[in-house]
Amino acid sequence: MTHIPNTNITLIGMPGSGKSYVGKKLAEKLGYKLVELDSILEEEYDLPLQKILDNLGEESFLKKQAEDVIANTEGQNSLVVSPGGSIIYTDYAMKHLKKASMIIYLKTPLEIIKARIKETPRGIVGLKNKTLEELYKERSLLYEKYAAVTIDAGQEAEKVVNDIVTHLPNSK
């Protein structure tokens, strides 16, 4: 186990990019705590993500998501943070995460995203008014804007985790 003190890692990317799956493996490898924010929201409301999104509406959902990100990371260390893919629409939450963690963009090819989200339905902000392709293009620019490091997440999870570890401070 590689433990790098006082470093939080936030994984950003499209729904289906592997934030939760890779996050769990990365947290195990580093001995960190995984903060999986979609799960926290689902537990809080006792509803699936899509129902929460439908009930709150996109604007309130984004605000709630941002509040949860800040509440669950403020003043903490040794976290792997897996926020919802739409967190990048909330600038103040992203500024907080940039200060509190190293942001890593799990860049995943659109074809892989499509296949994965078919398997696991989920609430996706913006999908009412845009196609998945349009959202992918729009969000990719934002993910790249906020990321300290971009990792090719279109490969095996173990390889993705190892690629992330090589970019961490003090990992050399």
N, C-alpha and C positions, 0 to 999 in steps of 0.2 A: 504494500500500500504506500502510495506517495502522498504525504501530507504536506501541503504548502500553506503555512499559517497566514492568517489575515487576508485571504483572497477569497472574494466571492466571484462566482462565475454565473453570468446570465446567458442563457441560450435563446436566441431569437430566430424566427423563421416562420414560414407558412404553416398552417395546420397540415399535419401529415409529414412534416420535415424531420420528425424524430426527436423533438425537444424533450418529451417525457421519457421515451425509451432510452435515448442516449444520455439524458440527464440522470436517470436511475443508475446506469452503468458507470457514468463518470463519478457520481457521488460515492458509489461503492468503492471505486478504485482509489479515490482521494480521501476516503473516510469523512466525507462531508454530509451534511443534511440536505436532502432534496426538498425544495419548496415548489410543489406542482400546483400552480395557481388555479388552473381550471378545476382541479379536484377540490381545492379549498372552496371555490365558489359553489360547486355542486353540493358539497356537504353543508355549507351555510344555508342554502335554499332548499336542500333536499329535493332537487330537481335536476334533470339532465341539462347540459349547457344550452341546447337549442331552446328549451322551454324558458330558461332564465332570460335569454336574449329576446325571445318573443314577448315575455311579460314586461321586461324593463324598457325595451326599445334600445336601439343602438347607442344613442347618446348617453343614457343613464347606465347602460351596460359598460361602456368604455370608462365612465367616471368611477363606477364601482370596481372595475378591474384595476384601475390605476390606484385607488385607495387601498385595495388589498395588497398590491405589489409593495407599496410603501410600508404599510403596517407589518407585513411579514418579512421585511428585509432591513428595516431601520435599525441601525446600531448593531447588526449581527455580522458574524464572520463565519467562514467555512461553510458557505451555502452554495448549492447549485440551484439556480433559480430558473424555473421553466414557466414563463408567463404565457398567456394566450397570444396567438399570432398577431392579434389586433392591437397589442400594447403600443406598437410603434405609432399609432394615431394619437397618442396622448403624450405630448411633448414634455410636460412636467414629470411624468412617470419615467420617461426615458432619461431625462436629465438626472433624476434621482438614481436610476440604475447605473448610469455612466459614472457617477461619483462613488456608488456603493459596490461596484463590481466591474469585472472585465466582461465586456459584451462580445459574444461570439455568435456570428450569423451562420446557421446551418443551411447552406445554400443547396437546395435539392431541385433536381430537374422537374419541370412541370408534369411530365408523364408519370413520374414516381408519385408525386403529390396526388394526382388524379386517382391512381390505383389505390393508394392508401386511404384516401378519404371516402372512397366507395365502400371499403371494408368497414370503416368505423364512422358512421354519421356523426356530425358535430355541428355546433353553432358556429357559423362563420360570418363575422361582421362584414357588411358590404356586398354580400352575395345576392341580395334582393335586387340591386340596381345594376350589377355588373356581372360579367361572366367570370369564371375562375381565371381564365387567361388574362383578362383586364386587371383583376385584383392582383395576380401574380406580378405583372409588370409594374403596377403602381407600388405595391409593397416592397418589391425587390430594391427599388431606389431608396426607400426609407430604411430597410434593413442595412443596406450598404452604408448609408449615411451615419448610422449609430454604431456600427460594429467596429471593434478594435481589430478583430480577426475574422476572416471569412474562411469557413471550412467546407470542403466538398462533402456534403452529406448524402450523396448518391451512391455511397459505398457501404460495406459492412460496418455495423455499429462499432465493433472492436477497433477497426481502423479509424473511424471518426473520433472515438475516445482518445486513442493514441495520438492522433493529429492535434487534438485540443491540448493534451498534456504537454506536447512539445512547445506550445506557444505560451505556456504559463510562466510567469516570473519565478525565478528560483528553481525551475524544473531541470535545468541543465546539469 
